[in-house]
């Protein structure tokens, strides 16, 4: 049976501020009110977080990996897992820092080779923490957690670098019985971008930040307003 983490796994306020700053400096946040993107769920958004940008900024990435590692420790895992493909570099880096075995999960089983869903260390009978880059609906993470369970793992929780903070995602994790911790909540990311805009970064105009906040408050209403304005 899964034991609860001994300390809260989410980042402290100071820690969230530090990680959010590293993400913003890495160019993770894109504000695109004039050319909204569409998530896999069909939701249209004026803002997008691309955590893959971290890989080009090793100093910032090191800071994020350190924060992830601290968040993982309370779960006392025996193995760190990542979801292909976005979670793989971060889960691998965390595993190296903590001296733990690692694996990654393919959501679509290979049609060639050995046809495995899980690559790397064996997970059977192991306490596993799942590492993700960004949580949107949580569907991919929870599918990976289910695959781990089907292979005999005890899923201790999921740690994400960032999240859009949708209530539906929170409910999905609760329903699946998977503890979720997020280093940088979406509101913290926007607040950090606003501070950066006043200091050195010009890519974050106030109007675009406000648009992102309105979208986050009610994504469907924001999306409906686009249809009315056409």
N, C-alpha and C positions, 0 to 999 in steps of 0.2 A: 504494500500500500504506500502511496506517495506521502512522504512527510512534508509538512509545510516548510518553506524557507525560514531560516532562523532570523533573518532581518529583511526589511522591505527591499525587493530587488530593483525597484525603479530608481533612477538617478535622483540625487538630492537636487534642490533648487539651484544651488551653486554649480553642481555637476551638469545639470541640464543647460544652464547658461553657457558653460564652457564648451560643451559638445555642440550646442546650437551655433555658437560662434565659429567653431571649426567647420561645420557643415556649410554655413553661409560663405565663409572664406574660400571654400572649395568649389563654390558655384553650384551647389546642389539644388538651390531653389530657383525655379523659373516662374516668373509672373507673365502670363500670356492672355490678358483679357481681350485683346483684339483678334486672337486666333486660338480659341479654347481647344484643349485636348479632350479626347474621349477615352475613359478608362475601359478596361475589358468588360466591366459590368454594364457599360452603356452610359454611365454618368458623365456629363460634360463638365469640364472644370477650367477656370481661368488661372489655375496654379498647378505646378507639377514639381515633385521632388525626385530628382535623379541622383541617388546615392552613389551610383557608379562613378560620378565625378570625383569622389574621394580618392580613387586609385591613382589619380594624377597628382595628388598633393600628399606625399608621404608623411610630412610632419603633422598635418591635420588628421590623416588616417591613423597614425600611431596614437594620437590622443583619443580618438573614438574607440579604437581597439582596447585601449587601457580601461576606458569607462565600461565597455561591454564586458570585459573580463571581471571587473569588480561586481557587475550586476549578475554575472553567471555564478560566481563563487557561492552565494548563500544557498543555491539549489543543491550543492554538493554532487555535481554530476560525475559520472565515470566516462562520459563521452560527449563531445560537442558535434552537433549536426547542423548542416546548412541546406537551404532549399535551392535547387538549381533554378536560375543561375545566379541571381542577385545576391543570395546569402552566402555563396560558397567562399569568396575571398575573406569575408569577415569571420565566418565560423572557423575557417582554417587558421587565420591569424590568432584568434582567441585560443584555439586549441594549443597552438605552439606556445603562446604566452603562459598558459596554465599547465603545460606539460601533459596534456590529455590526448587520447586518440580522437580521430575525427572521421566523419563521413559526410556524404551529401546525398540528397534524395531527388531522384527524377520523378516528376509527377506523371510523365508518360513513359511507360516501360519500353526499353529498347527492343527493336525488332531484329537486332543482329547481335553477334557476340554471345554473351551469356544471358542477355535479356534481363539484367538486374535493375530493380528500382533503387537500390541502395548501393553506393560505391564507397569503398574504404573499409573502415573498421566494422566488425560485426556488432550488431546492436542487441542481440538476444540476451535477455536477462540483465541489461545494463540500464542505469539511470542516465537519461539523455536530456540535454537542454538543446532546444532548437534556436538557431540564430537567424534572424531575418533582417533585410535592409529596411524596407518600408511596408507598413500594414495599410492596405486600403480597405477591402472588405474582409480580409482575413482568410479568404477561401483557399488560397495556395498553401498558407501556413498550416491550416487545419487539415488539409488533405495530406500534407507531409507528416503531420502528427499521427494521422490515422495509419499511414503506411508503416511508420515506426512501430506503432502498437501491434499491427498485424505481424510484424517480424519479431515480436516478443520484447520490445523495449518498454521501459517505464518512462513516459514523457513527463519530466518534472516541470516544464514550462517553456515559454517562448519569449525570447528577448529580441526586441526590435530597436533599430537605431532611431527610427522616426515613425510617426503614424499620422494619418489624417484625422484620427479621433472620431470616426463615425460610431454612433451608438449601436448600429447594426453589427459592426465588427465586434464591439465589446460583448454584446449579447451572444454572438456566435461562439466566441471563446468560452464564455461562461457555460453555454449549453453543452459544448464539447468537453468540458472539464479540463481545459488547458489554461493554466495561469499565464497571463500576459503582462509583461513589463516593457515600458517604452522609455528610452533615454531622453528623447526630445518630443514633447507633445507639439501638435501643430501650432497652437497659439504661441508657444514659446519660440518657434521658428519664425513666425511673422514678426513678433516683437523684436527679435534679434536683427532681422532684416531691416526693420524700421530704424533701429539704432545705427546700423551700418550705413544706411542711406544718408543719415545726417553727418556721418564722419568721412567716409572715403568712397563708398560705393554708390554709383548713380543709377544702377540698373533697377532700383526699387522705388519708383515714384509713388507718392502717397496715394494717388488715385488707384493705382493697381493694387496696393496693399489693402485699401479699403474694399475694393472689389473682391479680393480674396476672403476678407473677413465676412462680407455679406454672403458669399457663396458658402462658406463653412457653417454659418448660422442656419442656413436652409438651402442645401444644394438643389433640391428639386424646384423650389420656388425661383431660385436664380436661373436655373435651366429653362423654366417656363417663361421667364421674362425675355429670354433670347428669342423665343418663338413669337412673342407678342410684338417685339421690335422689328421683326423682319417685314 
